Amino acid sequence: MKQSGFEFEGKDLLITGGAGFIGVNLIRSLLPIKGVLRVLDNLSAGKAQDLDNLPAELIVADIRDRQAVDEAMAGAKIVIHLAAHTGVADSVADPHMDMSINVQGTLNLLEAAVSHKIERFIFASTGGAIVGDVDPPVHEEMSPHPVSPYGASKLAGEGYCSAFWGSYGLKTISLRFSNVYGPYSYHKGSVVAKFFRQIQAGEQLSIYGDGEQTRDFLFVKDLCQAIAAAIQVEIPYGQPIQLGTGRETSVNKLVDLMRQTVGRENFPPVTYLPTRPGEVQRNFVAISRARKYLNFSPQTKLIDGLKQTCEWFQKIP
Ligand SMILES: NC(=O)c1ccc[n+]([C@@H]2O[C@H](COP(=O)([O-])OP(=O)(O)OC[C@H]3O[C@@H](n4cnc5c(N)ncnc54)[C@H](O)[C@@H]3O)[C@@H](O)[C@H]2O)c1
């Protein structure tokens, strides 16, 4: 890992979508930090109270609003762009809405980043949704075949990040997250968050398909270490880096581990529903580029990450 020697404090950072699941965990993982960082979030999914007691100034605005983006970016050096429309099924129902946030919003931020002379622009991308239904492990050299509008919009975002490095010298890094889980995910539609919500409510769990579809579940604290490293190291810009654990876990196996975490006596019944369109069957990722450039080495075992997530869910009212 080549250190750039780049040191930062709160005022250098703008985190879009910083009131969301990953944003709140990221801010916590950067503590202690000198000064106050800025968050730009329209609170369509994130919650202002999750930023309580954190050194973060919240600007409630939409990333498609150029004036608000300019105001939020003034004085910053690093942009971590997490704000997005994140629902795969919703993107199938309304691809235009998904495109306007994930593509136009990202382009808006990139243009602003050039005019504000931003030193580094980190883009939250995705692996499986971009490459589509392929034989895993998913890696950065695979040609993209998104099967959902969400995947297509993230691919477009990566394309603009590459183009802004190529055309304007903006130092962009696209980090492709696998399936991230952990605390502060209450509002998420992802399988771990949804199942913990249903368990809490005593509702039966619904699995789409036969449950043998696989994912690469990455604990959010491990992800945040990689994002923090991406702020500071020298890496090839304009190119994607895949993040995950490299391990493949079926949804049925995940449910078994959640049952161990919660206890059999408190575990609701499980039903199986038809497969949803736009979902990939198998996904786990290769992380050699992340190891090489970010010294990435995710340490959290799935069962331990699930325990920490479960404890967080149990604490919320
Ligand atoms: N969670 C995962 O497993 C996962 C996997 C791959 C990629 N990602 C990407 O990581 C990023 C963060 O995801 P997350 O899981 O924290 O989702 P999240 O929904 O919790 O966070 C996204 C945040 O963006 C905000 N937002 C949405 N639209 C906005 C807009 N138009 N203007 C301003 N703010 C807006 C929301 O209010 C929310 O706080 C997203 O870009 C997502 O696509 C997440």
The ligand as an SDF file (V2000), in Angstrom:
LIG
                    3D

 44 48  0  0  0  0  0  0  0  0999 V2000
  -25.5880   -1.2950    1.5620 N   0  0  0  0  0  0  0  0  0  0  0  0
  -25.0620   -2.0700    0.6120 C   0  0  0  0  0  0  0  0  0  0  0  0
  -25.0430   -3.3020    0.7400 O   0  0  0  0  0  0  0  0  0  0  0  0
  -24.4730   -1.4670   -0.6370 C   0  0  0  0  0  0  0  0  0  0  0  0
  -23.9510   -2.3180   -1.6310 C   0  0  0  0  0  0  0  0  0  0  0  0
  -23.4150   -1.7550   -2.7920 C   0  0  0  0  0  0  0  0  0  0  0  0
  -23.3700   -0.3890   -2.9330 C   0  0  0  0  0  0  0  0  0  0  0  0
  -23.8990    0.4140   -1.9700 N   0  0  0  0  0  0  0  0  0  0  0  0
  -23.8740    1.8660   -2.1740 C   0  0  0  0  0  0  0  0  0  0  0  0
  -23.3910    2.5030   -1.0030 O   0  0  0  0  0  0  0  0  0  0  0  0
  -24.0130    3.7770   -0.8700 C   0  0  0  0  0  0  0  0  0  0  0  0
  -24.6040    3.9420    0.5060 C   0  0  0  0  0  0  0  0  0  0  0  0
  -25.5930    2.9360    0.6790 O   0  0  0  0  0  0  0  0  0  0  0  0
  -26.3750    2.7150    2.0440 P   0  0  0  0  0  0  0  0  0  0  0  0
  -26.5650    1.2470    2.1730 O   0  0  0  0  0  0  0  0  0  0  0  0
  -25.7580    3.4760    3.1310 O   0  0  0  0  0  0  0  0  0  0  0  0
  -27.7950    3.3210    1.6460 O   0  0  0  0  0  0  0  0  0  0  0  0
  -28.7210    4.3510    2.4570 P   0  0  0  0  0  0  0  0  0  0  0  0
  -29.9980    4.4130    1.6830 O   0  0  0  0  0  0  0  0  0  0  0  0
  -28.7780    4.0050    3.8830 O   0  0  0  0  0  0  0  0  0  0  0  0
  -27.9210    5.6920    2.2840 O   0  0  0  0  0  0  0  0  0  0  0  0
  -28.0440    6.5240    1.1670 C   0  0  0  0  0  0  0  0  0  0  0  0
  -28.2650    7.9140    1.6800 C   0  0  0  0  0  0  0  0  0  0  0  0
  -28.4070    8.7810    0.5390 O   0  0  0  0  0  0  0  0  0  0  0  0
  -29.4550    9.6920    0.7950 C   0  0  0  0  0  0  0  0  0  0  0  0
  -30.0040   10.0930   -0.5090 N   0  0  0  0  0  0  0  0  0  0  0  0
  -30.7230    9.3520   -1.3800 C   0  0  0  0  0  0  0  0  0  0  0  0
  -31.0380   10.0620   -2.4620 N   0  0  0  0  0  0  0  0  0  0  0  0
  -30.4940   11.2950   -2.2770 C   0  0  0  0  0  0  0  0  0  0  0  0
  -30.4910   12.4770   -3.0590 C   0  0  0  0  0  0  0  0  0  0  0  0
  -31.1110   12.5210   -4.2350 N   0  0  0  0  0  0  0  0  0  0  0  0
  -29.8510   13.5490   -2.5730 N   0  0  0  0  0  0  0  0  0  0  0  0
  -29.2230   13.5130   -1.3530 C   0  0  0  0  0  0  0  0  0  0  0  0
  -29.2050   12.4190   -0.5760 N   0  0  0  0  0  0  0  0  0  0  0  0
  -29.8360   11.3240   -1.0360 C   0  0  0  0  0  0  0  0  0  0  0  0
  -30.4510    8.9220    1.6470 C   0  0  0  0  0  0  0  0  0  0  0  0
  -31.2760    9.7610    2.4330 O   0  0  0  0  0  0  0  0  0  0  0  0
  -29.5240    8.0630    2.5150 C   0  0  0  0  0  0  0  0  0  0  0  0
  -29.2200    8.7070    3.7370 O   0  0  0  0  0  0  0  0  0  0  0  0
  -25.0170    3.8840   -2.0110 C   0  0  0  0  0  0  0  0  0  0  0  0
  -24.4370    4.5960   -3.0710 O   0  0  0  0  0  0  0  0  0  0  0  0
  -25.2440    2.4490   -2.4160 C   0  0  0  0  0  0  0  0  0  0  0  0
  -25.6530    2.3210   -3.7590 O   0  0  0  0  0  0  0  0  0  0  0  0
  -24.4450   -0.0830   -0.8280 C   0  0  0  0  0  0  0  0  0  0  0  0
  1  2  1  0
  2  3  2  0
  2  4  1  0
  4  5  1  0
  4 44  2  0
  5  6  2  0
  6  7  1  0
  7  8  2  0
  8  9  1  0
  8 44  1  0
  9 10  1  0
  9 42  1  0
 10 11  1  0
 11 12  1  0
 11 40  1  0
 12 13  1  0
 13 14  1  0
 14 15  2  0
 14 16  1  0
 14 17  1  0
 17 18  1  0
 18 19  2  0
 18 20  1  0
 18 21  1  0
 21 22  1  0
 22 23  1  0
 23 24  1  0
 23 38  1  0
 24 25  1  0
 25 26  1  0
 25 36  1  0
 26 27  1  0
 26 35  1  0
 27 28  2  0
 28 29  1  0
 29 30  1  0
 29 35  2  0
 30 31  1  0
 30 32  2  0
 32 33  1  0
 33 34  2  0
 34 35  1  0
 36 37  1  0
 36 38  1  0
 38 39  1  0
 40 41  1  0
 40 42  1  0
 42 43  1  0
M  CHG  2   8   1  16  -1
M  END
$$$$
